[in-house]
Amino acid sequence: MRFVVMVMLLPALMRAGSECRSSCRLTNISITVESEECGSCITIDTTACAGFCKTQERVYRSPIMQYYQNTCNFREWTYETYEFKGCPAGADSVFTYPVALSCECSMCNSDITDCGVLSQQTTSCNAH
């Protein structure tokens, strides 16, 4: 009887284990934006991509073969804008930011992406 129960529970346990890992997926983040020209500071809630991607470290790195690791990147995205209120004439009052729509594990394109680590610390405008 125990064997039958374990066989029936095994698929559920394997699924639960894969859901517990932080795979590459959309996540909610907050961006703190300050405009010194407009004298205001806001926090914008948006989505980004975060999580782990399967990768393997090679024992031998050939100088002939290109080496890269997959990272969690935006697959599809759009841009939204926020306009600061009460800005003096001529001030740059518009802030444009990306909003992730979907994510994928792929090679980071440093031409359009900051491939560094995203800080998990929250910032605020009072932290100067």
C-alpha positions as CSV (number, residue, x, y, z in Angstrom):
1,M,0.0,0.0,0.0
2,R,2.8,2.5,0.8
3,F,4.4,1.9,-2.5
4,V,1.2,2.7,-4.4
5,V,0.8,6.0,-2.4
6,M,4.4,7.0,-3.1
7,V,4.0,6.3,-6.8
8,M,0.9,8.4,-6.9
9,L,2.5,11.2,-5.0
10,L,5.8,11.3,-7.0
11,P,4.4,13.3,-10.0
12,A,2.9,15.9,-7.6
13,L,6.1,16.2,-5.6
14,M,8.2,16.7,-8.8
15,R,5.8,19.4,-10.0
16,A,6.0,21.2,-6.6
17,G,9.8,21.0,-6.7
18,S,10.0,22.7,-10.1
19,E,7.6,25.4,-9.0
20,C,9.7,26.2,-5.9
21,R,12.7,27.1,-8.0
22,S,12.9,30.7,-9.3
23,S,12.8,30.1,-13.0
24,C,12.9,33.1,-15.4
25,R,9.6,34.9,-15.1
26,L,7.8,38.2,-14.8
27,T,8.2,39.9,-11.4
28,N,6.8,43.2,-10.0
29,I,9.4,45.8,-9.2
30,S,9.4,49.4,-8.1
31,I,11.6,52.1,-9.7
32,T,12.3,55.3,-7.8
33,V,12.7,58.3,-10.1
34,E,13.7,61.8,-9.0
35,S,13.5,64.9,-11.1
36,E,15.7,67.7,-9.7
37,E,14.4,70.1,-12.3
38,C,10.8,69.5,-11.3
39,G,11.5,69.1,-7.6
40,S,9.7,65.8,-7.2
41,C,10.3,62.1,-6.6
42,I,8.0,59.2,-7.5
43,T,8.0,55.5,-7.3
44,I,6.8,53.6,-10.4
45,D,5.5,50.0,-10.2
46,T,6.3,48.0,-13.3
47,T,7.3,44.5,-14.4
48,A,10.7,43.1,-15.1
49,C,12.2,39.6,-15.7
50,A,14.0,37.8,-12.9
51,G,15.0,34.3,-12.0
52,F,17.5,31.6,-12.9
53,C,18.3,30.0,-16.2
54,K,19.8,26.6,-16.7
55,T,23.5,26.9,-17.6
56,Q,26.6,24.8,-17.5
57,E,30.1,25.9,-16.8
58,R,32.6,24.3,-19.2
59,V,35.7,22.6,-17.8
60,Y,37.7,23.7,-20.8
61,R,37.1,27.0,-22.5
62,S,38.3,26.9,-26.1
63,P,39.7,30.2,-27.5
64,I,38.0,29.3,-30.8
65,M,34.5,28.7,-29.5
66,Q,32.5,31.7,-28.2
67,Y,31.4,31.2,-24.6
68,Y,28.2,32.7,-23.1
69,Q,25.7,32.0,-20.4
70,N,22.0,32.4,-20.7
71,T,20.4,35.0,-18.5
72,C,16.8,35.9,-17.8
73,N,15.8,38.6,-20.3
74,F,12.8,40.4,-21.7
75,R,11.3,38.5,-24.6
76,E,8.6,41.1,-25.3
77,W,8.2,44.6,-23.8
78,T,6.6,47.9,-24.3
79,Y,7.4,51.4,-23.0
80,E,5.3,53.6,-20.7
81,T,5.8,57.2,-19.8
82,Y,5.3,59.3,-16.7
83,E,5.0,63.1,-16.9
84,F,6.2,65.0,-13.8
85,K,3.7,67.7,-12.8
86,G,4.6,71.3,-11.8
87,C,7.8,71.5,-13.8
88,P,9.3,74.9,-14.9
89,A,9.1,75.7,-18.6
90,G,11.8,74.0,-20.7
91,A,12.4,71.3,-18.1
92,D,12.5,67.6,-19.2
93,S,9.4,66.4,-17.5
94,V,8.9,63.0,-19.2
95,F,10.4,59.8,-17.9
96,T,10.1,56.7,-20.2
97,Y,10.6,53.2,-18.8
98,P,10.3,49.6,-20.1
99,V,7.5,47.2,-19.0
100,A,8.2,43.5,-19.5
101,L,5.4,41.5,-21.1
102,S,7.2,38.1,-21.3
103,C,10.6,36.7,-20.4
104,E,13.0,34.1,-21.7
105,C,16.4,32.6,-21.0
106,S,18.7,33.9,-23.7
107,M,22.1,35.5,-24.2
108,C,22.1,39.0,-22.8
109,N,22.3,41.6,-25.6
110,S,24.5,44.4,-24.1
111,D,23.6,46.7,-26.9
112,I,20.1,47.2,-25.5
113,T,20.4,45.8,-22.0
114,D,22.3,46.4,-18.8
115,C,23.6,42.9,-18.3
116,G,24.7,43.5,-14.7
117,V,23.0,42.3,-11.5
118,L,19.7,44.0,-10.6
119,S,19.9,45.3,-7.0
120,Q,17.4,43.9,-4.7
121,Q,17.7,46.9,-2.4
122,T,14.9,49.4,-2.4
123,T,15.9,53.0,-2.9
124,S,14.1,56.1,-1.9
125,C,14.5,59.8,-2.8
126,N,15.5,60.5,0.8
127,A,18.6,58.3,0.6
128,H,21.0,61.1,-0.5
